[in-house]
């Protein structure tokens, strides 16, 4: 096989040999570019993109951790006294009429509100959380008059 290729090469004129050599060099360059350089460039670009996304995720996680740390530093203790009386007093102060309030053990209470505006209800729940209560479960359903009825289970932080 090598002898045959050598015979074909020697049968060519020097100008043809030079043109074939240039062609083979250009083909080799294109193959190197297609098989090595282009995939490496694509991998580098993908790595840069993943790095940027990771830096953004890290910054967001650090910001959230700082926010949580701030909440932990500024958190208030749990309400004094039984939780059911504290929740009932907070509900009446916010103007909610409770359709049910039932203690479920120490530091835990279940309550029901028949009708409340969504903004007022969720604002009130946020105030309760700021006072040291944790919402364990919240089920809200819409009423025909654009209000919500809600069943909520609250517990003291750490209970």
N, C-alpha and C positions, 0 to 999 in steps of 0.2 A: 504494500500500500504506500509506504514511504517512497519507494523507488518510482512508483507511478506518479505521485504528486511532484517529486523532484523533476521527472521528465516533462510534466506539464508546465512546471515553472520555468525550466530551461528553454522550452519551446516558445516562450513569450519573448517579445522584444524588450529591451531595457525600459522603454517608455511604458509599456503595458505593465511590467513588473512594478515600476514606480507607482503607477495609478492604482494597481491592485493593493499595494502596500499601504497607500494613503487611505483607500477604501476600508481595508481591514482595521486600520488604526481608528478611523471614524466610527466604524461599527463597534469596536471595543469601547470607545468613549461613550457611545450611546447606551450600550449594555451596562457599563459601570454606573452611568447616571441613573438609568431606570431601575437597576437591581440593588444599588447600594446607596447612592446619594439621596435620591428622592424619598425612599422609605425612611432613611435616617432623619431627613428634614421633617417629614410628617410626624415621626415619633417625637422629635424635639418640640414641635409645635403643640402636639397633644400633651406632652409633659408640662409645657409652660401653662397651658390652659388648666390642667388639673392642679398645678401649683397655685395659680391665681384663685381657683375655686376653694382650695384648701385654706389659703390665707384669709379669704372672706369668711369661711365657716369658722375659722379660729377666732377671728375678730368678733363675730357675732356671738360665739360661745362665751368669750371673755366678757363681752358686754352684758350678756344674760347672767353670767355668774356674778358680776359686779352688782347688777340689779337685785339679784336674790340676796346677796350679802347685805345690801342696803336695807332690804325688807327685813332680814333677820335682825339687823342692828336696831331697827326702828320698831320692831314688833312689840305690841303691847301684851301684857299678860292676859290670861283668860278672865272672863267676867267674874266678879266676886259673887258668891252665893250660888244657889241652884241655877242651872242653865235655863230651865223652863221659865222661871220668873224673869230672868234677864232678857230672853227672847220675846216674851209677852210684853214686857215694858218697851223694848225697842220697836216692836211692831205697832203698838198703840201710839208711840211717839212719832212714827213715820206715817201713821194714818191708815194702817192696814187692819182689816177686820179678819181675825183668824177664825177659820171654820173648824179647826181642830188643833189641839196642842197636847202632845202626849210624851212624857218622859220615857226614854228607853234605856234606863240604867244610869249609872253615874257619868255625868259629863256628856250626855247624849240626849237629843230631843227630836221628835218628829212633829212637823206642823203642816197644816194645810191652809191655803189661802184661796178663797173662792173666786175673787176677781181683783185684778191689779193691773195697772198700766205696765207694760214691759220695761220701760225706762226706769220707772220708779222702783219696780221690784228688783231689778238687777243692780240698781244703785244701792238699795237697802242691803242686798246680799253682800255687796262690796264693803259696805260699812261694817257689817257683822264680821267679815273676814279681817278687816282692819282691827277689830276689837279682840281678835284672838280665837274666833270660831272658824271651823273648817266645814265646808259643805261636803258631806259624804255622798249625798244623792240629791238630785234635783230633777223633777219631772214636771214639765210645763206643757199645758195644752191650751189652745186658743178657744176663746169664747166667741159667740156671735157678735158681741158688741166691741170687738177689737181689744179686749182685755185678755189676761191669762189667768188660768187657775193653776196653782202650783202645789206640789207635794214636795217637801224639803226635809232632809234629815241632816241635822247639824251636830257637831261634836266639838268639845273643847280641844284646843291644840294640846297634843301630848296625851290625850285620853285614849 
